[in-house]
């Protein structure tokens, strides 16, 4: 097994939603870019939410996400895994998501999981502290994975991912 380590979060003070993957795949790790596998539909879906086609450059893609209030990270900080499949993850170690979400310099209140494995690992490994009744709790949503291994048709994925746009439109 190979030890793999995730990237730091991408976010800024405008972030309203956080999209959590599980752990970057081999191509993403090699390129040091979120969702670098050209067959992964993440960037295509994210841009389609706003009626656009993806920019070619990675920095432009990150700026697009941030400009639309979207932060990116992964549930896992590290794990052992051969290849890119979530099913092959061993010895998972979570990122410190509670500390990240408690930072006062963002407006993140909605967490979207890019696939059921990210959701499952979050619920197993991450414990969010209780929030005062006066504060809105974090809302969490599990979306279909954008991975090429998840063979649901694009339109079906897109229909579910529309929820991100709805949340963002309602948070203005």
C-alpha positions as CSV (number, residue, x, y, z in Angstrom):
1,X,0.0,0.0,0.0
2,X,1.1,3.5,-0.7
3,X,0.7,6.3,1.8
4,X,-1.2,9.3,0.2
5,X,-1.8,12.8,1.7
6,X,-4.5,15.2,0.7
7,X,-4.2,18.9,-0.3
8,X,-4.9,21.9,1.9
9,X,-8.4,23.4,1.6
10,X,-9.2,26.0,-1.0
11,X,-11.4,28.7,0.5
12,X,-11.7,32.4,1.3
13,X,-13.9,34.7,3.2
14,X,-16.7,34.5,0.5
15,X,-17.1,30.7,0.9
16,X,-20.7,29.7,1.7
17,X,-20.5,26.0,0.9
18,X,-17.8,23.3,1.3
19,X,-17.6,20.4,-1.1
20,X,-15.7,17.5,0.4
21,X,-14.3,14.7,-1.6
22,X,-12.7,11.6,-0.1
23,X,-9.1,11.7,-1.1
24,X,-7.5,12.9,-4.4
25,X,-6.9,10.2,-7.0
26,X,-3.6,9.3,-8.6
27,X,-3.8,11.9,-11.4
28,X,-4.8,14.6,-8.9
29,X,-1.9,13.7,-6.7
30,X,0.5,13.6,-9.6
31,X,-0.7,17.0,-10.8
32,X,-1.3,18.5,-7.3
33,X,-4.8,19.6,-8.5
34,X,-8.2,18.8,-7.2
35,X,-10.2,16.7,-9.7
36,X,-7.3,16.4,-12.3
37,X,-8.6,13.3,-13.9
38,X,-10.2,14.5,-17.2
39,X,-12.9,11.8,-16.9
40,X,-13.9,13.1,-13.5
41,X,-17.0,15.3,-14.1
42,X,-16.5,17.6,-11.1
43,X,-15.4,20.7,-13.0
44,X,-17.9,20.1,-15.8
45,X,-20.7,19.9,-13.3
46,X,-19.5,22.8,-11.2
47,X,-19.3,25.1,-14.2
48,X,-22.6,23.9,-15.7
49,X,-24.4,25.0,-12.5
50,X,-23.7,28.5,-13.6
51,X,-24.2,28.0,-17.3
52,X,-20.5,28.0,-18.2
53,X,-17.9,25.6,-19.6
54,X,-14.8,24.9,-17.6
55,X,-11.7,27.2,-18.0
56,X,-8.7,25.3,-19.2
57,X,-6.3,26.4,-16.4
58,X,-6.4,25.0,-12.9
59,X,-5.9,28.4,-11.2
60,X,-8.9,29.8,-13.2
61,X,-11.0,26.8,-12.1
62,X,-10.1,27.5,-8.4
63,X,-10.9,31.2,-8.8
64,X,-14.2,30.3,-10.4
65,X,-15.2,28.1,-7.4
66,X,-14.1,30.8,-4.9
67,X,-15.9,33.5,-6.9
68,X,-19.1,31.5,-6.5
69,X,-18.7,31.0,-2.8
70,X,-17.5,27.4,-3.1
71,X,-14.7,25.9,-0.9
72,X,-13.0,22.6,-1.7
73,X,-11.3,20.0,0.6
74,X,-11.3,16.3,1.3
75,X,-12.6,14.4,4.3
76,X,-9.3,12.6,4.6
77,X,-5.9,14.0,5.4
78,X,-4.2,10.8,4.6
79,X,-4.6,7.1,4.0
80,X,-3.1,4.0,2.5
81,X,-4.3,3.2,-1.0
82,X,-3.2,1.7,-4.2
83,X,-4.8,3.4,-7.2
84,X,-7.6,5.8,-7.0
85,X,-10.7,3.9,-5.9
86,X,-12.3,4.9,-2.6
87,X,-13.0,1.2,-2.0
88,X,-9.3,0.6,-1.6
89,X,-8.7,3.2,1.2
90,X,-7.1,1.7,4.3
91,X,-6.1,3.4,7.5
92,X,-8.0,6.6,6.9
93,X,-7.0,9.7,8.9
94,X,-9.5,12.7,8.8
95,X,-8.6,16.3,8.2
96,X,-9.4,18.6,11.2
97,X,-12.7,19.6,9.8
98,X,-14.2,20.8,13.1
99,X,-11.4,23.3,13.5
100,X,-11.8,24.5,9.9
101,X,-15.6,24.9,10.1
102,X,-15.3,26.8,13.4
103,X,-13.1,29.5,11.8
104,X,-14.9,32.8,12.0
105,X,-13.6,34.1,8.7
106,X,-15.9,32.3,6.3
107,X,-19.6,31.8,6.0
108,X,-19.7,28.1,5.4
109,X,-22.9,26.6,6.7
110,X,-23.5,23.9,4.0
111,X,-21.3,20.8,3.5
112,X,-21.7,18.8,0.3
113,X,-20.1,15.3,0.0
114,X,-18.9,14.4,-3.4
115,X,-20.1,10.8,-3.2
116,X,-21.3,8.4,-0.5
117,X,-17.8,7.3,0.6
118,X,-16.9,10.9,1.6
119,X,-20.2,11.1,3.5
120,X,-19.6,7.7,5.3
121,X,-16.0,8.6,6.3
122,X,-17.0,12.0,7.5
123,X,-19.8,10.5,9.7
124,X,-17.4,7.8,11.0
125,X,-14.3,9.9,11.6
126,X,-15.3,13.5,12.1
127,X,-17.2,14.8,15.2
128,X,-18.6,18.3,14.9
129,X,-19.0,20.0,18.3
130,X,-22.6,21.0,19.3
131,X,-23.5,24.5,18.2
132,X,-25.6,26.9,20.2
133,X,-29.3,26.9,19.5
134,X,-29.0,30.5,18.3
135,X,-26.7,29.5,15.5
136,X,-27.7,27.8,12.3
137,X,-26.4,24.2,12.3
138,X,-24.3,22.9,9.4
139,X,-26.5,21.3,6.8
140,X,-24.9,18.3,5.1
141,X,-25.9,16.8,1.8
142,X,-24.6,13.7,0.0
143,X,-24.4,14.1,-3.8
144,X,-23.6,11.5,-6.4
145,X,-19.8,11.1,-7.0
146,X,-18.3,12.9,-10.0
147,X,-15.8,10.1,-10.3
148,X,-15.6,8.1,-13.5
149,X,-16.0,5.0,-11.4
150,X,-19.6,6.2,-10.5
151,X,-21.3,5.5,-13.8
152,X,-24.6,7.4,-13.3
153,X,-25.4,9.5,-16.4
154,X,-24.2,13.1,-16.3
155,X,-27.8,14.5,-16.4
156,X,-28.8,12.5,-13.3
157,X,-25.7,13.7,-11.4
158,X,-26.4,17.3,-12.6
159,X,-30.0,17.2,-11.3
160,X,-28.8,16.4,-7.8
161,X,-25.8,18.8,-7.9
162,X,-28.3,21.7,-8.7
163,X,-28.8,21.8,-4.9
164,X,-25.5,23.6,-4.5
165,X,-26.8,26.4,-6.8
166,X,-30.1,26.6,-4.9
167,X,-28.3,26.9,-1.6
168,X,-26.0,29.6,-2.9
169,X,-28.9,31.5,-4.4
170,X,-30.7,31.4,-1.1
171,X,-27.6,32.6,0.9
172,X,-27.3,36.0,-0.8
